[in-house]
């Protein structure tokens, strides 16, 4: 249960870095989740590329 709260908190903090003025909580959280997923996908691609060498 704490793991979910930590993930939401991290997504919200990342969203705060990329939010637009006037965005609500859900817009900020959505932006953070999108950024977090993008970072994870890029890291997985890099890991697969380095593991195949």
Backbone as JSON, one array per atom type, in Angstrom:
{
  "sequence": "XXXXXXXXXXXXXXXXXXXXXXXXXXXXXXXXXXXXXXXXXXXXXXXXXXXXX",
  "N": [[0.82, -1.19, 0.0], [1.96, 1.23, 0.75], [3.75, 1.48, -1.27], [2.27, 2.26, -3.51], [1.49, 4.84, -2.75], [3.98, 6.07, -2.68], [4.75, 5.93, -5.38], [2.74, 7.55, -6.53], [3.34, 9.97, -5.25], [5.93, 10.47, -6.25], [5.33, 10.71, -8.99], [3.72, 12.98, -8.87], [5.55, 14.9, -7.94], [7.36, 14.96, -10.08], [5.62, 15.87, -12.01], [5.18, 18.44, -11.07], [7.43, 19.76, -11.91], [7.03, 20.07, -14.61], [4.63, 21.38, -15.05], [1.98, 23.52, -16.23], [1.02, 26.94, -15.76], [-1.88, 27.33, -13.88], [-2.78, 24.75, -14.09], [-4.54, 21.96, -12.78], [-4.66, 19.59, -10.0], [-4.98, 16.97, -11.05], [-4.14, 17.33, -13.69], [-1.46, 17.93, -13.28], [-0.61, 15.55, -12.04], [-1.1, 13.75, -14.12], [0.69, 14.66, -16.07], [3.09, 14.14, -14.73], [2.95, 11.33, -14.49], [3.06, 10.58, -17.18], [5.61, 11.5, -17.87], [7.15, 9.97, -16.11], [6.63, 7.35, -17.03], [7.72, 7.58, -19.59], [10.44, 7.93, -18.97], [10.99, 5.46, -17.76], [10.54, 3.69, -19.92], [12.56, 4.52, -21.69], [14.83, 3.88, -20.16], [14.56, 1.08, -20.02], [14.85, 0.4, -22.72], [17.51, 1.22, -23.14], [18.79, -0.51, -21.32], [18.19, -3.03, -22.46], [19.52, -2.74, -24.87], [22.2, -2.48, -24.04], [22.54, -4.95, -22.78], [22.47, -6.71, -24.87], [24.86, -6.51, -26.14]],
  "CA": [[0.0, 0.0, 0.0], [2.85, 2.38, 0.79], [4.41, 1.56, -2.57], [1.39, 3.03, -4.38], [1.59, 6.24, -2.35], [5.3, 6.56, -3.09], [4.7, 6.12, -6.83], [1.9, 8.74, -6.78], [4.1, 11.13, -4.8], [7.02, 10.71, -7.21], [4.71, 11.21, -10.22], [3.27, 14.35, -8.61], [6.73, 15.77, -7.87], [7.86, 15.11, -11.45], [4.64, 16.72, -12.68], [5.36, 19.83, -10.65], [8.52, 20.34, -12.7], [6.62, 20.33, -15.99], [3.25, 21.84, -15.11], [1.68, 24.85, -16.75], [0.31, 27.77, -14.79], [-3.32, 27.12, -13.91], [-3.12, 23.33, -14.12], [-5.07, 21.39, -11.55], [-3.93, 18.46, -9.43], [-4.99, 15.83, -11.96], [-3.28, 17.66, -14.84], [-0.08, 17.8, -12.81], [-0.36, 14.12, -11.84], [-1.06, 13.14, -15.45], [1.97, 15.05, -16.68], [4.13, 13.4, -14.02], [2.88, 9.91, -14.86], [3.56, 10.46, -18.55], [7.06, 11.68, -17.83], [7.71, 8.8, -15.41], [6.55, 6.21, -17.94], [8.7, 7.81, -20.65], [11.78, 7.67, -18.42], [11.12, 4.01, -17.56], [10.67, 3.06, -21.24], [13.91, 4.83, -22.21], [15.8, 3.08, -19.39], [14.43, -0.32, -20.44], [15.46, 0.29, -24.05], [18.96, 1.31, -22.95], [19.23, -1.75, -20.66], [18.14, -4.12, -23.45], [20.59, -2.51, -25.86], [23.49, -2.79, -23.42], [22.59, -6.36, -22.47], [22.63, -7.49, -26.09], [26.24, -6.37, -26.64]],
  "C": [[0.87, 1.26, 0.0], [3.54, 2.57, -0.55], [3.59, 2.41, -3.53], [1.48, 4.52, -4.05], [2.93, 6.85, -2.76], [5.32, 6.83, -4.59], [3.89, 7.37, -7.18], [2.65, 10.0, -6.38], [5.22, 11.47, -5.77], [6.45, 11.27, -8.52], [4.25, 12.65, -10.04], [4.45, 15.31, -8.58], [7.34, 16.0, -9.25], [6.92, 16.02, -12.23], [4.76, 18.17, -12.3], [6.46, 20.52, -11.45], [8.06, 20.74, -14.09], [5.2, 20.86, -16.11], [3.15, 23.24, -15.69], [0.92, 25.63, -15.7], [-1.19, 27.57, -14.96], [-3.73, 25.67, -13.99], [-3.63, 22.89, -12.76], [-4.21, 20.21, -11.1], [-3.85, 17.3, -10.42], [-4.16, 16.09, -13.21], [-1.81, 17.49, -14.47], [0.29, 16.33, -12.63], [-0.26, 13.39, -13.17], [0.25, 13.43, -16.16], [3.13, 14.28, -16.04], [4.14, 11.93, -14.37], [3.41, 9.69, -16.27], [5.06, 10.57, -18.62], [7.74, 10.47, -17.19], [7.71, 7.57, -16.31], [7.56, 6.36, -19.07], [10.12, 7.51, -20.18], [11.99, 6.17, -18.25], [11.3, 3.29, -18.89], [12.06, 3.3, -21.82], [14.96, 4.01, -21.47], [15.75, 1.61, -19.77], [15.07, -0.53, -21.8], [16.98, 0.33, -23.95], [19.5, 0.02, -22.33], [19.23, -2.92, -21.65], [19.26, -3.96, -24.47], [21.94, -2.88, -25.28], [23.64, -4.28, -23.09], [22.83, -7.21, -23.7], [24.04, -7.41, -26.67], [27.14, -7.41, -26.06]]
}
